[in-house]
């Protein structure tokens, strides 16, 4: 009976992690909706407790940085799950591009947090330890795909992996960042599963045309 109780009892570390995760979930929604300037600790604490926020994070800015860091870590972790070894380099790049388009569409909080952080000129991003190294993992993935493409003779030479990442991310980003204005102006649906799948295929076609062009 005692052993069963111990097995069902959460450790202090698990309780702490759950509390932090809950706070970050709540804060993410608040920062996405109102930005850093508009978000209020009292609003976040209304769904949790203010004491926990200050205990675990120190204040609103620190909590915001945790929200931002987690958003970046999650997208990079998702890209690491894409199988880039199967098929050709063209297949690998298409898989990664289509994944990124879908991911951005399914996680609009990432786009809105990045947009907000650009308003702040990346001031908070600069204070997050290890964020540059973590974000470089996608450059490493793209570098491997580029090297394979060149070896297979399908990619043109001289492709910069950072420029490749910038181009594919820009196209993936737009479908979320501008979906409301673009949809209103042109009367199209940019958020349905069919629209996202079509956009993912189009973005992959555009990028692949660029990396495989000759002359």
N, C-alpha and C positions, 0 to 999 in steps of 0.2 A: 504493500500500500504506500509506504514511504517512497519506494523507488519509483512508483507510478507518478506520485506527486512531483518528485524531482524531475522526471522526464517531461512532464507537462508544463513545468515552471520555466518561464523565459529567463535567460541570464540578464544581468545588468547591462551588458554590452548590447544584447538584442533589443532590450527595452529602449536604450538610448538611440540606437539606429532607427528604430521604428518612429520614435518621437521626432528625430531630425527629418526623416523622410516625409512625415506628415506635414511638418512645418514648411518644408521646401515645396511640397505639392501645393499647399495653400498659397504660399508666397508667389509661386510661379504664375498662378491664375491672376493674382492681384497686380503683379508687375507687368504682365502681358496686357492686361486691361487698361492700366492707368500709367504705366511707365514708372521709372524710379521716383521722379519728382511728385507724381500724383498719388502714389501708393502711400498708405499710412499704416504705421505699426498697429494702431488701434483697430484698423479694419482687419488686418491679418490676425491680430490677437483675439478678435471677436469670435474667430472660428477655432481658436486654440487658447493659449495664455501668453500674455506679454512676458511673464517671468521666464518662460521657456525660451523665448526668442533671445532675450538678453543673456540667459545662461549659456545657451549653445552657440550663439553667434556674436553677441556683443552689441548688435544694433542693426538698423535697417540696411545700411550700406554693406555690412558684412553678409547679411542674409541675401541681399541682391547678388553679391559676387558668387555665393554658393549656388544660387539658382542659375546664373549664367554659366558657371563652370560645369554644372551637371548637364545642362543642355548641350554643351559642346562635347562632353565626354560621351553622352549617349549617341550622338550622331556618328562620332568616330568609332565607337564600339560596334554600331550597326554595320558600318562599312567593313569592319574586320571580319564580319560573318559572311560576306559575299564570297562565293567560290570563284576566284579568279584563275584557278589552275585548270579548270575544265575547258576544253575547246581551244580555239585560237585566241590570239591577242584581241582581235576584233570582237569575238564573243565575250571575252573578259571585260573589255571596256564597255560594251553595250550593257552587260549585266550591272556593272557599277553605276553607270549613268542612270539607267532606269530605276535602280534602287534609290538613288539620291533624289530623283524627281518624286517618287512615291513617298519617300521618307519626309521630305519637306512638306508635301501636301498633307500627310497624316500627322505632322507635328508642327502646326503653324506657330506654336509658342516659340520654337527656335527662331523662325524668321522674325517675329515681332521683337524678341529679345535682342537679336542682332541689330535690327533697325534702331531700337532704343539706345543700344550701346554706341552706335555710330553717332547719334546725336550728342553723346557725351565724349566723342572723340577717343573712344576706347580707354578712357581714364580708369575704369574699374577693371577692365580686362587686363591691363598692364599690372595690376596688383595681385593677380591670381597666379600662384606658384605653379609652374609646370604646364601652363595652358599652351604655350607655344610648342613645347615638345609633344604634347598629346595631339595637337592639331596637325603636327608634321607626319603623323602616321598615314594620313591619306596621300600625302606627297610620296611617301615610300611605296605605297601600293601602286600609284600611278607610274612611278619610275620603273617598277618591275614590269608593268604592262607595256610601257613604251619600249623598254629594252627587248621584250619578246617580239613586239610588233616590228621593230627594226630588224631583228634577227630573222623573222619569218618573211621579211620583204614586203609587208603590207602597209607599214607606217613610213611616212617620209622621215628623213633624218632631221635632227635639230629641234624636236618638240620639247618645250620647257614644261615640266610637270606642274609647276606652280601656275603657269598661264593656262594649262589644260584644266586644272582645278578651278581657276577663276572663271573660265568660260562656261564649264558645265554647271558650276554652282550658280552663276548669274541666271542661267536659263531655268534651273530648277527653282530658284528663289522667286522669280517673277510671277510664277503661277500662284503664289501665295501672297506676296507683297502687294500685288496690283489687282487681285481677283475682284474686288468690289467695284473699283472704278472702271476697270476694263469690261467687266460683265455688264455694268450699267450702260456704258457708252456704246457697246456693240451688241448687247442683247444675247450674250452667249453664256452657257453654263461652264464654269471652270472647275467646279468642285465635285462633280459626280464621279463615281468610279470609272465610268467609260471615258469621261473627259480627261481624267488623270492618266489613264492607260494610254490614250491617244497622244497626250502631251509627252509622256515618257518616251514613247517610240519616236516621236518627232525630234525631241532633243537629242536622242541617241543618233538619229540619222544625220542631224546637223553637225554634231561633234565628230562623228566618224568620217563624214565627208571632208572635214578640215584636216584630220590627222592622216588621212590616206591620199590626199591630193598630191599630184606630182607637178613639178615645174613652176 
